[in-house]
Amino acid sequence: MARLIVHKELVDDFGKLAALCPFGAIVPGHEGAEIDGRCRMCLVCVRRSEGRVTLEEDAKGPAEGWDGIAVFAETEGGRLHPVGLELLGKAGLMAARSGQKVLAVAVGHGLDGAADELRHYGAGRVVLYDDAAFAHYRVDTYTAALHDFVMAERPGTVLIGATTLGRSLAPRLAARLRTGLTADCTVLDMEEDGSLIQTRPAFGGNIMATIKTPAHRPQMATVRYKVMDMPERSKEASGLVVRAAVTDGMRRSGIEVLEARPKEKVVDLTEADAIVVAGRGIKSQADMAIVGRLADALHAQVAATRPLIEAGWQDPRRQIGLSGRTVKPRLIVTCGVSGSVQFAAGMRGSGRIVAINSDADASIFDISHIGIVGDLYEVVPRLTRMIEDGRAI
Ligand SMILES: Cc1cc2nc3c(=O)[nH]c(=O)nc-3n(C[C@H](O)[C@H](O)[C@H](O)COP(=O)(O)OP(=O)(O)OC[C@H]3O[C@@H](n4cnc5c(N)ncnc54)[C@H](O)[C@@H]3O)c2cc1C
């Protein structure tokens, strides 16, 4: 790998050097000038700086000295978020392929229970940053703790759940580590040499982009909850629990938590066992009652495609898809849903997909296990009656 080196001892006029870069990537650093992430490697600075910036081959590869797959185990009040366990399962599979170790790291207060549980999911080492300063999430204290963890353990890969917390923490950590981050991955894989293959929808979900991080370590990715399979909990606990030293520097924060109030419990589609989805085949808001009745009969949650959410017919938290929730219920019944890539991205992992659509060529039938071609205004009430009478499903 080649990288740009600023020869600070030759820089007498920082402003003149910085002005050479068309992208503003030459910035003041700890000991003079340095090059930040805006650099496009256009090499204008190399050509015009009269030797002050040179392009040099790195003797060591970027991966040298970095080893292992680390999973951030998110906790809330000491309780683990299941996405961390899903990521540990995936990390275990990738580690087996690339011959690496798996680490888990948790930041919070009162983490003993969480640490014990993590030992049942294949982490060879569980590192805890357990301190009263971490009792509530604050992006600066958590970033400081994770930065300390990465610098101490030097894992080649760091995986973080794309939860509300993870989406705030991961970019800040990546920036601090001056490495890349692929957000919202839907597929992860690893080559034998430890290179992480990160796949995520791009251009509005019309293509799946495969991204690698060849020049920097650690490789960082966030993954949505319910995208990876939950691994089996092993009966035997394994792995070592290590308590990391928490310093005053990590505790220092510009954020003061005045009060923490639990949020009102809202529908959580991601936890639903059964879901009935309304699509644009439903002609009016009043007709949503048809879908609601089927959902009641199945003890299911009601969800909708994006056009219905945009029409204000349902709470936005009930949208499934790329820009909505990712769900994995045991049963999902779609009513008048075409099966766009953006919708399918949020539900294709469901256990059993039943699709009702009047168009036999609708792409929802490509991913459904049971397809019913017909008018939902006839099919759905009939199906509901059969379920209520105990004659179906
Ligand atoms: C960046 C981006 C992100 C997006 N994110 C999402 C997302 O998260 N979730 C999402 O849902 N969409 C999302 N979309 C929109 C997506 O592209 C589709 O427009 C949307 O999913 C279509 O919703 P639909 O299937 O309800 O409607 P349509 O595509 O209009 O399909 C309606 C279906 O109903 C059938 N139908 C009509 N009448 C009947 C009837 N009487 N009986 C039975 N079937 C009938 C039709 O045959 C048709 O297949 C996104 C788009 C973009 C660009």
The ligand as a MOL file (V3000), in Angstrom:
LIG
                    3D

  0  0  0     0  0            999 V3000
M  V30 BEGIN CTAB
M  V30 COUNTS 53 58 0 0 0
M  V30 BEGIN ATOM
M  V30 1 C -34.6090 4.9250 -1.5480 0
M  V30 2 C -35.9340 4.2200 -1.4830 0
M  V30 3 C -36.2770 3.5610 -0.3260 0
M  V30 4 C -37.4970 2.8910 -0.2620 0
M  V30 5 N -37.8300 2.2670 0.8910 0
M  V30 6 C -38.9720 1.5580 0.9450 0
M  V30 7 C -39.3320 0.8280 2.1200 0
M  V30 8 O -38.6180 0.8390 3.1340 0
M  V30 9 N -40.4760 0.1280 2.1030 0
M  V30 10 C -41.3160 0.0810 1.0230 0
M  V30 11 O -42.3560 -0.5880 1.0850 0
M  V30 12 N -41.0150 0.7930 -0.0900 0
M  V30 13 C -39.8770 1.5250 -0.1510 0
M  V30 14 N -39.5990 2.2420 -1.2710 0
M  V30 15 C -40.6420 2.3090 -2.3310 0
M  V30 16 C -40.6180 1.1150 -3.2500 0
M  V30 17 O -39.7720 1.3430 -4.3280 0
M  V30 18 C -42.0330 0.8000 -3.8140 0
M  V30 19 O -42.5200 1.9590 -4.4540 0
M  V30 20 C -43.0420 0.3630 -2.7690 0
M  V30 21 O -42.5130 -0.7000 -1.9980 0
M  V30 22 C -44.3090 -0.1160 -3.4720 0
M  V30 23 O -45.2900 -0.3760 -2.5220 0
M  V30 24 P -46.4960 -1.3200 -2.8680 0
M  V30 25 O -46.0130 -2.6970 -3.1690 0
M  V30 26 O -47.4820 -1.1740 -1.7600 0
M  V30 27 O -47.1510 -0.6300 -4.1420 0
M  V30 28 P -47.1380 -1.0210 -5.6690 0
M  V30 29 O -45.7850 -1.2610 -6.1590 0
M  V30 30 O -47.9610 0.0050 -6.3620 0
M  V30 31 O -47.8880 -2.4220 -5.7250 0
M  V30 32 C -49.2400 -2.5990 -5.4620 0
M  V30 33 C -49.5650 -4.0320 -5.7840 0
M  V30 34 O -50.9050 -4.3010 -5.4410 0
M  V30 35 C -51.4640 -5.1750 -6.4130 0
M  V30 36 N -52.9060 -4.9400 -6.3670 0
M  V30 37 C -53.6070 -3.8620 -6.7860 0
M  V30 38 N -54.9240 -4.0320 -6.5220 0
M  V30 39 C -55.0450 -5.2680 -5.9530 0
M  V30 40 C -56.1460 -5.9990 -5.4660 0
M  V30 41 N -57.3920 -5.5040 -5.4840 0
M  V30 42 N -55.9220 -7.2210 -4.9670 0
M  V30 43 C -54.6730 -7.7590 -4.9150 0
M  V30 44 N -53.5910 -7.0850 -5.3650 0
M  V30 45 C -53.7690 -5.8430 -5.8750 0
M  V30 46 C -50.8240 -4.7660 -7.7170 0
M  V30 47 O -50.8290 -5.8490 -8.6280 0
M  V30 48 C -49.4050 -4.3850 -7.2690 0
M  V30 49 O -48.5190 -5.4800 -7.4120 0
M  V30 50 C -38.3940 2.9010 -1.3660 0
M  V30 51 C -38.0250 3.5590 -2.5260 0
M  V30 52 C -36.8100 4.2050 -2.5980 0
M  V30 53 C -36.4280 4.9150 -3.8670 0
M  V30 END ATOM
M  V30 BEGIN BOND
M  V30 1 1 1 2
M  V30 2 1 2 3
M  V30 3 2 2 52
M  V30 4 2 3 4
M  V30 5 1 4 5
M  V30 6 1 4 50
M  V30 7 2 5 6
M  V30 8 1 6 7
M  V30 9 1 6 13
M  V30 10 2 7 8
M  V30 11 1 7 9
M  V30 12 1 9 10
M  V30 13 2 10 11
M  V30 14 1 10 12
M  V30 15 2 12 13
M  V30 16 1 13 14
M  V30 17 1 14 15
M  V30 18 1 14 50
M  V30 19 1 15 16
M  V30 20 1 16 17
M  V30 21 1 16 18
M  V30 22 1 18 19
M  V30 23 1 18 20
M  V30 24 1 20 21
M  V30 25 1 20 22
M  V30 26 1 22 23
M  V30 27 1 23 24
M  V30 28 2 24 25
M  V30 29 1 24 26
M  V30 30 1 24 27
M  V30 31 1 27 28
M  V30 32 2 28 29
M  V30 33 1 28 30
M  V30 34 1 28 31
M  V30 35 1 31 32
M  V30 36 1 32 33
M  V30 37 1 33 34
M  V30 38 1 33 48
M  V30 39 1 34 35
M  V30 40 1 35 36
M  V30 41 1 35 46
M  V30 42 1 36 37
M  V30 43 1 36 45
M  V30 44 2 37 38
M  V30 45 1 38 39
M  V30 46 1 39 40
M  V30 47 2 39 45
M  V30 48 1 40 41
M  V30 49 2 40 42
M  V30 50 1 42 43
M  V30 51 2 43 44
M  V30 52 1 44 45
M  V30 53 1 46 47
M  V30 54 1 46 48
M  V30 55 1 48 49
M  V30 56 2 50 51
M  V30 57 1 51 52
M  V30 58 1 52 53
M  V30 END BOND
M  V30 END CTAB
M  END
